[in-house]
Amino acid sequence: GVIVTGPTIHQAFNDLYFLERACMVQVLAMATGRPLRPIPERVAIAMAEAMRTNPDAADQPTLVQLRPFFDSIVAILMLLFLVMGIVYGITTGSIRSDRDVARMSSESVAVLGSYIVLAFAAAQFVAYFNWSNLGLILAIKGAGTLQGAGFTGVPLLVGFILVAAFINLFIGSASAKWAVMAPVFVPMLMLMGF
């Protein structure tokens, strides 16, 4: 097994986690059968120094100091909108008692039932897709197939745009499209030199 030590449990875990991720990327890169292009030494040294900075230091950037606020932003926004909604309901007369708030909340959540089931199924698909590395396998095999067929350059980019346009018919959200397309097309196009 692997033994990792560090000054704190947090740092030891981070070292193990990033070592495991780096090894995974190395193995996947070697699986392509192409010559590897190593990261320049100065970039690797700068990244190592950046990772070794003490997160508990007093001279940390302002955004790092505000991390507790950012970690709780969802709860803060939920409470803010809840209070504003209740105040609005009371002033307009649509909320007369706490039972009205409970009734309105249950009606809103009842509508979300089918969405929650759909989101669960989609999350399972994405988790299995990531767990199996199917996206990287498709990217590597797809890049080899496209190069073998001579489908490169401008025709490849036009083909990619047509695939994206076809996916637009079914997925309207740009972030959802990115989640579907990026695991396959980004590594595939990188392997093809784009």
C-alpha positions in Angstrom: 0.0 0.0 0.0 0.9 3.7 0.0 2.0 5.6 3.1 1.8 9.3 3.0 3.1 11.6 5.8 2.8 15.3 6.3 2.8 18.0 9.0 -1.0 17.8 9.1 -3.6 15.3 8.1 -5.0 17.9 5.7 -1.6 18.2 3.9 -1.0 14.5 3.9 -4.4 13.9 2.3 -3.9 16.6 -0.3 -0.5 15.1 -1.2 -2.0 11.7 -1.6 -5.0 12.9 -3.6 -2.9 15.0 -6.0 -0.3 12.3 -6.4 -3.1 9.8 -7.3 -4.6 12.2 -9.8 -1.3 12.9 -11.4 -0.6 9.2 -11.7 -4.0 8.6 -13.3 -3.4 11.4 -15.8 0.1 10.0 -16.6 -1.3 6.5 -17.2 -4.1 7.8 -19.4 -1.6 10.0 -21.4 0.7 7.0 -21.9 -2.3 4.9 -23.0 -2.6 7.1 -26.1 0.6 5.6 -27.4 1.8 9.1 -28.5 5.0 10.8 -27.3 4.4 12.8 -24.2 5.1 16.5 -23.9 6.3 17.2 -20.4 5.4 20.4 -18.6 8.4 22.8 -18.6 10.4 22.6 -15.3 9.8 26.2 -14.4 6.0 25.7 -14.6 6.2 22.5 -12.4 8.4 24.3 -9.8 6.0 27.3 -9.7 3.0 25.0 -9.3 4.7 23.0 -6.5 5.5 26.2 -4.6 1.9 27.4 -5.1 0.6 24.2 -3.7 2.9 24.4 -0.7 1.7 27.7 0.5 0.2 27.6 4.0 -3.6 28.0 3.8 -3.6 29.2 7.5 -1.2 32.1 6.8 -2.4 35.5 7.9 -1.3 37.2 4.7 -3.7 35.2 2.5 -5.7 37.0 -0.3 -9.0 38.5 0.6 -11.0 35.9 -1.4 -9.4 33.1 0.7 -10.3 35.0 3.9 -13.9 35.2 2.7 -14.1 31.4 2.2 -16.5 30.8 5.1 -18.9 33.3 3.5 -18.6 31.6 0.1 -19.1 28.2 1.6 -22.4 29.3 3.2 -23.7 31.4 0.3 -26.4 28.9 -0.6 -27.9 29.0 2.9 -27.6 32.8 3.1 -29.4 33.2 -0.2 -32.1 30.7 0.8 -32.8 32.6 4.0 -32.8 35.9 2.3 -35.3 34.8 -0.4 -37.4 33.0 2.3 -37.7 36.1 4.4 -38.4 38.3 1.4 -41.1 35.9 0.2 -42.8 35.7 3.6 -42.7 39.5 4.0 -44.2 39.9 0.5 -46.9 37.3 1.2 -47.9 39.0 4.4 -48.1 42.4 2.9 -50.1 41.2 -0.1 -52.4 39.2 2.1 -51.7 35.8 0.5 -50.1 34.6 3.8 -52.3 34.9 6.8 -50.8 32.2 9.1 -48.0 29.7 9.3 -50.2 27.1 7.7 -50.3 29.2 4.5 -46.5 29.1 4.3 -46.4 25.3 4.9 -49.1 24.8 2.2 -47.3 27.0 -0.4 -44.0 25.3 0.4 -45.5 21.8 -0.1 -47.2 22.8 -3.4 -43.8 24.1 -4.7 -41.9 21.0 -3.7 -44.6 18.7 -5.1 -43.9 20.1 -8.5 -40.2 19.3 -8.2 -40.8 15.5 -7.7 -40.4 14.6 -11.3 -37.4 16.8 -11.7 -35.6 15.2 -8.7 -36.1 11.8 -10.2 -34.7 13.0 -13.5 -31.8 14.7 -11.9 -31.0 11.5 -9.9 -31.0 9.4 -13.1 -28.8 12.0 -14.8 -26.4 12.2 -11.9 -26.1 8.4 -11.9 -25.3 8.4 -15.6 -22.6 11.2 -15.2 -21.1 9.3 -12.2 -20.8 6.0 -14.1 -19.5 7.8 -17.1 -16.7 9.5 -15.0 -16.0 6.3 -13.0 -15.6 4.1 -16.1 -13.4 6.7 -18.0 -15.6 6.1 -21.0 -15.2 9.7 -22.1 -11.4 9.4 -22.3 -11.7 6.0 -24.0 -14.1 7.4 -26.6 -11.8 10.4 -27.0 -8.6 8.3 -27.6 -10.4 5.8 -30.0 -12.3 8.6 -31.7 -9.1 10.7 -32.3 -7.4 7.6 -33.8 -10.4 6.8 -36.0 -10.7 10.4 -37.3 -7.0 10.6 -38.0 -7.0 7.3 -39.7 -9.9 8.5 -41.9 -8.0 11.7 -42.7 -10.9 13.8 -41.2 -8.8 16.7 -39.8 -8.6 20.5 -40.1 -11.5 22.6 -41.3 -13.8 19.6 -42.1 -13.3 18.3 -38.5 -14.2 21.7 -37.0 -17.3 22.0 -39.2 -18.3 18.4 -38.2 -17.9 19.4 -34.5 -20.1 22.5 -35.0 -22.7 20.2 -36.7 -22.6 17.8 -33.7 -23.0 20.7 -31.3 -25.9 22.0 -33.3 -27.6 18.6 -33.2 -27.1 18.4 -29.4 -28.6 21.9 -29.2 -31.9 20.3 -30.3 -32.1 18.2 -27.2 -30.1 20.2 -24.6 -30.7 23.9 -24.3 -28.5 24.7 -21.4 -24.9 25.7 -22.3 -23.5 24.3 -19.1 -25.3 21.0 -19.6 -23.9 20.8 -23.2 -20.4 21.4 -21.8 -20.9 18.6 -19.2 -21.9 16.2 -22.0 -19.4 17.3 -24.7 -16.3 18.3 -22.8 -15.2 14.8 -21.4 -15.1 13.5 -25.0 -14.4 16.3 -27.4 -11.8 18.3 -25.4 -9.3 15.4 -25.1 -10.2 14.2 -28.6 -9.4 17.6 -30.2 -6.3 17.9 -28.1 -5.0 14.6 -29.4 -5.7 15.8 -32.9 -3.5 18.9 -32.4 -6.1 21.6 -31.8 
